[in-house]
Each structure stands twice: as structure tokens, then as C-alpha cells.
Amino acid sequence: MRKEVKNSTASLEDDFVDLPVTLQSAPPPALPVQARQFFKEGITCLQSGDAAQAVVALSRCIEHAPDFTDGHVFLGLAHALSYDIYPAMDQLETATNLDEHSFAAHFIMAQLSFKLRIPQKGYDAAKRALQCVSTLEQRKMLTQLLREERERERNGIARPWFNKPFGLPVLVLLGSALAALIIAVITHVH
């Protein structure tokens, strides 16, 4: 299912098209008939590699069944494959909010976050996906995803995460520098 990643945007399609059995699901019987038809059409388009058509079909599915979690998951996947990242993230977040126990939603959110080089968000989604694991195949998929991310981090360039606020020493230093700059400007003007 996975290939060596050299360019994150070029590799999205290669990594997502092959849908594992674990992520495939049949629509629930309570789903309206039109939503069920559009969902099946969207899944077929995804499997054939036609992400744009999948977006159209799955969007129609969501119109008929706005609370259908798998519809949001696969619509997010289709958006990601067609390089519409913000709608993809929005759909996946909607799916995780609708069903906090959806392995597929959390797993694909983690996978997309790692591809976009947002490791903290990816690890958070992977942690939630781990809580939703119900089969051995799901555990293997998640383990493989985390192993690849850790390997990429080891072999890649270290980047700051920017998720921690500035500490007191840094704020005092910046405040002092700002005060010195203001004093220098005032004395220079006079």
C-alpha cells in the first residue's frame, strides 16, 4: 500500500488509492437510498482513482445524510486525493466529531497530517485511532504508519513544532530588547 515518500503532494494519490478492507465499510441500512447510491458511487470512483468524481458523489451523499460518518471520511479522502487539503481536513474533523470511535476517521486524519508535515496533529490523531482499534489489521496499519513517520523524522531535517508558548526568560529578553530599541529611537530623535 505504501511507497517511498519523496514529495508529499506528489505522493498523496499513491498512498491513498488502495483502500484496505479495514477502511472500507458498507453503508448502514438506515441510510437513505439516495445517500447509499452516492456513497457506493463515490467509493467506486475512489477505487478507480477518479478523485474528482468521488468528491461529487460523496458530496451528494453528505447532502442526503449529513450525519453519516463514513461519508465524511471518504469525502475527506477524496478531497485529499484531489489536493484540496483544507476541505479534506474539514471533512475529517467533522467525521471525528460525529463519531469519536471511528478508526478510519482518526487514521486518515493522522496519515494526512503526517503527509502535510504536521507531526503533532498526526500523533494526536494516531493516539485517538489507537483507542479505536478493533482488529489486528487496524493495529498493523497504525503501527506501520507510526513506524514510517518516526523513520522520516529520524532521517529528515529537524523542524521546530511551535506548539509551546514562550517562557518567562524569553519574554523578559524580548521585552528588554524592545525597551532598549524604544530608548535608542527616542534618544536618536532628540
N, C-alpha and C positions, 0 to 999 in steps of 0.2 A: 504494500500500500504506500509506503514512503519512499522517497528518493532523496539523494543528497541535495541539501539546500545551499544554493549559491546566491540567488537573488530572491528576496522574499516575495515580491509581487509576481515574478515570473513563476514561482513555484506554487502559488495558491491553487491553481487549477489542477496541477499534477497530484497534489496531496489530497484534495477533497473529492474528486470524482468517483473513486472507488468506494462505494458505501458499504461498510461492514454490516453483516447481518444484525449485529448488536444495535446499530443505529437505525436500521430500517424497522418500521412498525406499520401494522395495518391500522387504518383509521377505526376509531371506536364505533360501535353500532349506533350510538345515539347521535352521531354526526349527521347533519342534514345531507340529503342525497347530492345536491349540487356541490357542496363543500367536499364531499367524499370523491366525486368525479374529478374536481380540480386538483385535489391532493394527489390522487393517483397519476393524473396527467403531469403534475409537477415533478413527482418522483421519477417518472419515466423520462422526462426531459433531463433531469439531473444525471440519471444513469447513462443517458446517451451523450452527455457532455454539452447540452444546449442550455446554458445557464440563463440566458435572456428569456427564453420561452418558459423556463421553470419559474422565473420571477413573476411573469404574467399570470401563470396558472396558480401559483401558490398565493399570490396577492388576492386573486379572486376567491380562493379557498378561505382566506382570512376574513374577507368581506362577509362571507356567509356564516363563518364560525369564528368570531373574534377571540374566543377563549380556548381555542384548540392549540395546545402547547406544541405539538409536533409540527403543525403548520407553520408556526413562528420559527421553530428551529430550522426547518428545511428552507424557509424563505430567507432566513439569515444566511444559511449556507449558499443559497443561490445568489444572493447579493454579493457575498464574498467572492464567489467564482467569477462574477461579472465585474469585480473590482469596485463595487460600491460599498466601501468599508463602513461609513457611518450608518447607512441603513442596516447593514449586516449586524453591527454591534447593537443597534436599537432593537432589532427583532430578537436577537439572542438574549438581551436583557429582559425584554418582555416575556420571553419563554421561561427564563429562570424565575421571574416574578410570578408567573401563572402557576408554575409547578416547581417548587423548590427541591423536589425529589427526582427531577428529570436528569438522568445521567447524560443523555445526548446533549441537552442544552448546556450543561456545565462543561462537558468535554469539548464541544466545538468552540465554546467561548474561550477555553484555555488554549486550544490549538490556534485559534485566530489571534489571540493576544500574543502568544509566543512568536507567531509569524510576523506580527507587526512590531516585534521587539518591545513589548510592554510586559516584561517578565513578572513584575509584582502582581499585576492583574491576572496574568496567566496562572501563577502559583495559587492565587486565591480561588480562581475557578477550578483548578485541579483539586484543591483541597475539598471543595464542595462536591466535586464529581466523585471523589473517593468515598464520601459519605453516602453516595447514591449507588455505588457499585452493587449489582445483584448477581452477576455471573462472572465466571473465571475469564471469559473473553474480554469483558469490560475492564477487569483488573489488568489484564495483559496490555490492552490498548493504552490505558492510562500510564502504566509503568513504562512502556515504550516511549510515549510522548515525553514523560519527565526525564527519562534517560537521554533522549536526543537533545532536550533543552539544556540539561546540565553539561553535556558534551560540547554543545555550541558555546555555552558560557565559558567553559574551560579553554576552548580554542579561539575564542573571539576576543575582541577588544573590550576591556573593562569600561563600563559606562556608569556614570552616577545615576541613581534612581530618583532623586529629587522628591522623595516622599517623606522626608523628615523636616520639621521646621528648624529654622536657625536657632542655635543655642545662645545662651546669655553671653558667653565670651565673644562670639561673632557679632552679636548685636551691639555690644559695648564698643568693639573695634570699629564697626561701621558708623556708629553714632559719633565717635571721636573724630573719625576721618571727615565726616560731614561737617562737624563743628569747626574743625581746622580749615576746611575749604571755605566756609562762610566767613570766618575771621580774615582769611587771606584776601577774599574778594572785597570785603569792607575796607581793609587797610589799603588795598591797591587803588580803590576808587577815590579815597581821600588823599 
